[in-house]
């Protein structure tokens, strides 16, 4: 029997763990698989073991026909007659289906419509031909969005019906249309010419398609992160036919776009080695392009691409008549593409007033800080980019920094915490580490200082590594941003132990790629490699105030005209912008400009997304 099982030790080991069977210590494949069979038999789980091996495509041609043995032993389960449609745990599969529906969206692009899949909090994957009318791919550079295209492509989540607990009939849910970023095209790989030929399209042809594509793929960048429960891609595709599920927005015969539909089918065979297209039999229609194709565990296998017209489909309906683009060749690019290269505009932030009520504050200046935070959001940010040290005179917005960090990073699913170290005068390293972990609803596991070595050595060898590991664990959900402010307080200073711990956290950053550290008012010297991490704040300018009314990258003459108006309003107060507390002056000037310009300023601010 062992000779009929692929000796893939890591995958067999994972199956034994799932079944609760004691794993095998042997590493030699010749000994491992027979021992695994013996252990499964001893726990009376041999049938379950065989079924799991079959589902994982680990059964090979050998002296024992394991598939037939399994089907004979479970003959009462008629679905096992078709190996591609093996039974799965009902409740688990239903839950995975519900999670998957939240990731699927309808895409309306002019006269075309299609389906998309949220693959990161800010990226939607669909077929390139769905949005091709709005892409300029003729120039010498990379394909780019056409002018005016951002507002003409609509991405809508939740266009579906549901059966609520207190209802007898399904009711439509309220869909949500999300905005695209100004530079919405993150990746564009068009189909081949043959795939665009209509009647000349050959279903099983992969001519002119190699390991680098083309993929008939477009990744659309959203303006803001969307709630995201990741579904992992399927790793190695099974060699035999396997069941799939397609979630899509097809059109009906009258051209009406249907709410989210679910089709079941089979991947008949992959095309190419490694696969560059997949043939499948799930029912689709116009509008299904870009729809996610899931396997039985609702792992993403591919995106539906195209199929044969009804008149050209084979009789009987059993054979594959559709094809999909596998995700494995391009999914590795997602991390580097998730965030746009340029920082988003942050016109306002929400903060609490002295009574704890939320208020909206306009952001005046601080473009440099926003750009630094955005660079730190990147998954491949260097250690110096993941440290932001904000310095400057009192009154220039050191403590405003944490509002900027919170606004930017939480929209991308990162964890965030801010601590005023001026309140940490009596903390030792362990209690401060616990305070930091607690801010992230975590526990460090750091042990109290023993007193057997120097305090600095304890911090370096015990407390800091424990805290760093805790933050790394938090960071697995999208990054962990820790903002520490108050180092410049003239009333209270943090203890020397806290400063030592923060200094060691800086040194740990190269080994903690998920951790981001923001220090407002830090007074200590930084290691040489972290000198680029320092930002020295300056006073806001007349131009900074004028920019609050305008979208990013305004026309120079418009900016100049508004700056002149701001300067007139400031009058004798203009020198105060260069004084120790300039922001109240800047905010009063902005309010006066708003009042003087009336509807014009109001329209500019609303277009910009700012507060009036």
PyMOL commands that set and color helices and strands:
alter all, ss='L'
color gray80, all
select helices_A, chain A and resi 2-4+9-19+29-42+46-55+66-73+78-81+90-101+128-134+194-196+198-200+310-312+328-331+334-337+367-377+384-386+401-410+421-423+429-439+455-475+496-511+528-533+542-547+556-578+583-597+599-608
alter helices_A, ss='H'
color red, helices_A
select strands_A, chain A and resi 104-109+112-120+123-126+135-136+144-145+153-157+161-162+171-172+176-178+180-189+217-222+242-248+261-271+277-280+292-294+300-307+322-326+348-352+358-362+387-391+415-420+480-485+515-520+534-536
alter strands_A, ss='S'
color yellow, strands_A
deselect
rebuild
show_as cartoon
